[in-house]
Amino acid sequence: MSGISVPISAFYSGILGLYALVLQFKVSGVRRRINVSLGDGTREILVEAIQSLHKNNFANIESKEIVQPFSSKYWEVTRAVRAHGNLIEAAPVTLLFAAIAEQNGASPTFLHVALATFFVARIIHAAGVNSPRGVNVFRPIGVLGSTLPLFALAVYNLYSGARAVFGV
């Protein structure tokens, strides 16, 4: 043993941390290309819509471009921000649950399967979120693939904790 008490969790936290940086760089690149310095482009969408309405004396208030911001060039920024944000929201609790399970003697195979599944699912989910098509098969597959490992780790921790606390 290397002296690290949770080496499997440490390994996957490193992989997920590097992947978070990849998604963060994608957000920065899209923001730079589309010229959005902060946020996801919502402000820019509103400014453009108001300028367009004002320029035309509010005659085009029903314009598809104004009422459907998802067709805006800024929607790409929103997708990139959410792909990164979804990982940042899901990874810490999954890694925490994995570290607790690992510390309490979970099988290395179980941990590798759970965390590798979570990692691959987050890649699939990000591909779905970043897809300009909107609704696609990748997002639900990514959500399911991320949820199942978290559920399995939670059940393992509940069981091992109950066994230790209540002698079950």
Secondary structure as a PSIPRED ss2 file (coil, helix, strand):
# PSIPRED VFORMAT (PSIPRED V4.0)

   1 M C   1.000  0.000  0.000
   2 S C   1.000  0.000  0.000
   3 G C   1.000  0.000  0.000
   4 I C   1.000  0.000  0.000
   5 S C   1.000  0.000  0.000
   6 V C   1.000  0.000  0.000
   7 P H   0.000  1.000  0.000
   8 I H   0.000  1.000  0.000
   9 S H   0.000  1.000  0.000
  10 A H   0.000  1.000  0.000
  11 F H   0.000  1.000  0.000
  12 Y H   0.000  1.000  0.000
  13 S H   0.000  1.000  0.000
  14 G H   0.000  1.000  0.000
  15 I H   0.000  1.000  0.000
  16 L H   0.000  1.000  0.000
  17 G H   0.000  1.000  0.000
  18 L H   0.000  1.000  0.000
  19 Y H   0.000  1.000  0.000
  20 A H   0.000  1.000  0.000
  21 L H   0.000  1.000  0.000
  22 V H   0.000  1.000  0.000
  23 L H   0.000  1.000  0.000
  24 Q H   0.000  1.000  0.000
  25 F H   0.000  1.000  0.000
  26 K H   0.000  1.000  0.000
  27 V H   0.000  1.000  0.000
  28 S H   0.000  1.000  0.000
  29 G H   0.000  1.000  0.000
  30 V H   0.000  1.000  0.000
  31 R H   0.000  1.000  0.000
  32 R H   0.000  1.000  0.000
  33 R H   0.000  1.000  0.000
  34 I H   0.000  1.000  0.000
  35 N C   1.000  0.000  0.000
  36 V C   1.000  0.000  0.000
  37 S C   1.000  0.000  0.000
  38 L C   1.000  0.000  0.000
  39 G C   1.000  0.000  0.000
  40 D C   1.000  0.000  0.000
  41 G C   1.000  0.000  0.000
  42 T H   0.000  1.000  0.000
  43 R H   0.000  1.000  0.000
  44 E H   0.000  1.000  0.000
  45 I H   0.000  1.000  0.000
  46 L H   0.000  1.000  0.000
  47 V H   0.000  1.000  0.000
  48 E H   0.000  1.000  0.000
  49 A H   0.000  1.000  0.000
  50 I H   0.000  1.000  0.000
  51 Q H   0.000  1.000  0.000
  52 S H   0.000  1.000  0.000
  53 L H   0.000  1.000  0.000
  54 H H   0.000  1.000  0.000
  55 K H   0.000  1.000  0.000
  56 N C   1.000  0.000  0.000
  57 N C   1.000  0.000  0.000
  58 F C   1.000  0.000  0.000
  59 A C   1.000  0.000  0.000
  60 N C   1.000  0.000  0.000
  61 I C   1.000  0.000  0.000
  62 E C   1.000  0.000  0.000
  63 S C   1.000  0.000  0.000
  64 K H   0.000  1.000  0.000
  65 E H   0.000  1.000  0.000
  66 I H   0.000  1.000  0.000
  67 V H   0.000  1.000  0.000
  68 Q C   1.000  0.000  0.000
  69 P H   0.000  1.000  0.000
  70 F H   0.000  1.000  0.000
  71 S H   0.000  1.000  0.000
  72 S C   1.000  0.000  0.000
  73 K C   1.000  0.000  0.000
  74 Y C   1.000  0.000  0.000
  75 W H   0.000  1.000  0.000
  76 E H   0.000  1.000  0.000
  77 V H   0.000  1.000  0.000
  78 T H   0.000  1.000  0.000
  79 R H   0.000  1.000  0.000
  80 A H   0.000  1.000  0.000
  81 V H   0.000  1.000  0.000
  82 R H   0.000  1.000  0.000
  83 A H   0.000  1.000  0.000
  84 H H   0.000  1.000  0.000
  85 G H   0.000  1.000  0.000
  86 N H   0.000  1.000  0.000
  87 L H   0.000  1.000  0.000
  88 I H   0.000  1.000  0.000
  89 E H   0.000  1.000  0.000
  90 A H   0.000  1.000  0.000
  91 A H   0.000  1.000  0.000
  92 P H   0.000  1.000  0.000
  93 V H   0.000  1.000  0.000
  94 T H   0.000  1.000  0.000
  95 L H   0.000  1.000  0.000
  96 L H   0.000  1.000  0.000
  97 F H   0.000  1.000  0.000
  98 A H   0.000  1.000  0.000
  99 A H   0.000  1.000  0.000
 100 I H   0.000  1.000  0.000
 101 A H   0.000  1.000  0.000
 102 E H   0.000  1.000  0.000
 103 Q H   0.000  1.000  0.000
 104 N C   1.000  0.000  0.000
 105 G C   1.000  0.000  0.000
 106 A C   1.000  0.000  0.000
 107 S C   1.000  0.000  0.000
 108 P H   0.000  1.000  0.000
 109 T H   0.000  1.000  0.000
 110 F H   0.000  1.000  0.000
 111 L H   0.000  1.000  0.000
 112 H H   0.000  1.000  0.000
 113 V H   0.000  1.000  0.000
 114 A H   0.000  1.000  0.000
 115 L H   0.000  1.000  0.000
 116 A H   0.000  1.000  0.000
 117 T H   0.000  1.000  0.000
 118 F H   0.000  1.000  0.000
 119 F H   0.000  1.000  0.000
 120 V H   0.000  1.000  0.000
 121 A H   0.000  1.000  0.000
 122 R H   0.000  1.000  0.000
 123 I H   0.000  1.000  0.000
 124 I H   0.000  1.000  0.000
 125 H H   0.000  1.000  0.000
 126 A H   0.000  1.000  0.000
 127 A H   0.000  1.000  0.000
 128 G H   0.000  1.000  0.000
 129 V H   0.000  1.000  0.000
 130 N H   0.000  1.000  0.000
 131 S C   1.000  0.000  0.000
 132 P C   1.000  0.000  0.000
 133 R C   1.000  0.000  0.000
 134 G C   1.000  0.000  0.000
 135 V C   1.000  0.000  0.000
 136 N C   1.000  0.000  0.000
 137 V C   1.000  0.000  0.000
 138 F H   0.000  1.000  0.000
 139 R H   0.000  1.000  0.000
 140 P H   0.000  1.000  0.000
 141 I H   0.000  1.000  0.000
 142 G H   0.000  1.000  0.000
 143 V H   0.000  1.000  0.000
 144 L H   0.000  1.000  0.000
 145 G H   0.000  1.000  0.000
 146 S H   0.000  1.000  0.000
 147 T H   0.000  1.000  0.000
 148 L H   0.000  1.000  0.000
 149 P H   0.000  1.000  0.000
 150 L H   0.000  1.000  0.000
 151 F H   0.000  1.000  0.000
 152 A H   0.000  1.000  0.000
 153 L H   0.000  1.000  0.000
 154 A H   0.000  1.000  0.000
 155 V H   0.000  1.000  0.000
 156 Y H   0.000  1.000  0.000
 157 N H   0.000  1.000  0.000
 158 L H   0.000  1.000  0.000
 159 Y H   0.000  1.000  0.000
 160 S H   0.000  1.000  0.000
 161 G H   0.000  1.000  0.000
 162 A H   0.000  1.000  0.000
 163 R H   0.000  1.000  0.000
 164 A H   0.000  1.000  0.000
 165 V H   0.000  1.000  0.000
 166 F H   0.000  1.000  0.000
 167 G C   1.000  0.000  0.000
 168 V C   1.000  0.000  0.000
